[in-house]
Amino acid sequence: MIMDCEKYAGKCVCGKEHELETKMVVVEYGALENFEKYMEAAGLAGKRRTVVYDSVVYGITEGKHVRADQEIVLPAQGLRSEDILIEDMMTKLADPEVIVTVGAGTMMDFGRYPAYKLGIPFVAIPTLASSDGFTARICSVIVDGQKKSIPMKAPELVVADLDIIKGAPKRLIASGINDILAKYVSLADWKIAALVSGEDFCPVIYDLAKEALDIMRAAADKYAATGEIDHEAMTMAQMKSGLTMQLWVNSRAASGAEHLIAHLVEMHPPGFEKAEGIHGECVGVGTFLCVKKYHELAKQLPKAKPFEPLSEDWVREKFGEALYEGIVEENRNDVLATFDPQVIVDNWEKIRAIIAEIPPAEELEELYKAVGAKYLPEHIGIDPSMTEEILPVSAAIRNRLTLIRMLRVLDFQEK
């Protein structure tokens, strides 16, 4: 399947002009056999190229390596998306005109970051469908110990060879399912934020994210019922979700309160030092916690209370000295201070209707179990005694309006 990306760009009903750097997305078996043809179609043929792998991917793709003027093979052990590591790799570049990156989500940042810095095209060859970052222009990088999502370079061409992707371990397939099912929460958060604060909202991008969610849910249900994995559908769902981030120039449609748990795990604040898990696994835990919480909230009645900035003592206690300054700075211009909390209360019935569109936690738990997905805190090394801390602490990591963040300006009583 070849996705024509141009139809999503241009003037939109939301009033914005959406732009896409990605010209073409190819998801098919044997795609790399036609790689040069796709490079030519994207206007990238004949350019001096550096191809970047990690050592594990370099081995498992032997016999399928694309032509390169320079190859860089990074040690897979300890590889993470961190500014220091990426900039060190950049010192090895031999003046490329295009960077081609082969690998999974982390590796893509070793393409889009330097491509942005150098002002050259970037091409992605995914080897997994475990996350939706391949078609995004967001670069999630650890800077000074804190996870930051920074606009960078989106791939002009994505070539996903399903002959490679189908070899992914089932753990990573489950992780990919988690990352897209998270849109149940992220889309609800976006709708609610637009309703109560007037935040910009695009129905076209919302629908594209919902399409990705529906494709993945159908594939996940099929996998749960039959054990059959629809690699093409699952991969295409990831690509469509990633395009929403590129079109909106941020991750709003794809990342809400549920995604912040992944950042929490990477940052290891006090109490979470032993937490570990790949991105989709952590997101699955966040999704399940949010779904349970949102449905519980829908059964209650809120009362508005005045906004108060995050206590610096609370930040120091929850994040420790190493992360303290970054969290305080992130929350300095708190989005909660930009509107009257009474608006949340006044729109509570509409918020309940939005929450009602999210499947019950019991339904998702059954699906998670059937596909072998991780969804409980203890699945990613978090002591269950810390469960109540996860959502309020993670909500402070990013100054984004979610229903979890709104709890700071609400009191509840049973209906």
Secondary structure, 3 states (H helix, E strand, C coil): CEEEHHHHCEECCCCCEECCCCCEEEEECCHHHHHHHHHHHCCCCCCCEEEEEEHHHHHHCCCCCCCCCEEEEECCCCCCCEHHHHHHHHCCCCCCCEEEEEECHHHHHHHHHHHHHHCCCEEEEECCCCCCCCCCCEEEEEECCEEEEEECCCCCEEEEEHHHHCCCCHHHHHHHHHHHHCHHHHHHHHHHHHHHHCCCCCHHHHHHHHHHHHHHHHHHHHHHHHCCCCHHHHHHHHHHHHHHHHHHCCCCCCCCHHHHHHHHHHHCCCCCCCCCCCHHHHHHHHHHHHHHHHHHHHCEEEEECCCCCCCHHHHHHHHHHHHHHHHHHHCCCCHHHHCCCHHHHHCHHHHHHHHHCCCCHHHHHHHHHHHCCCCCHHHHCCCHHHHHHHHHHHHCCCCCCCHHHHHHHEEEEEC
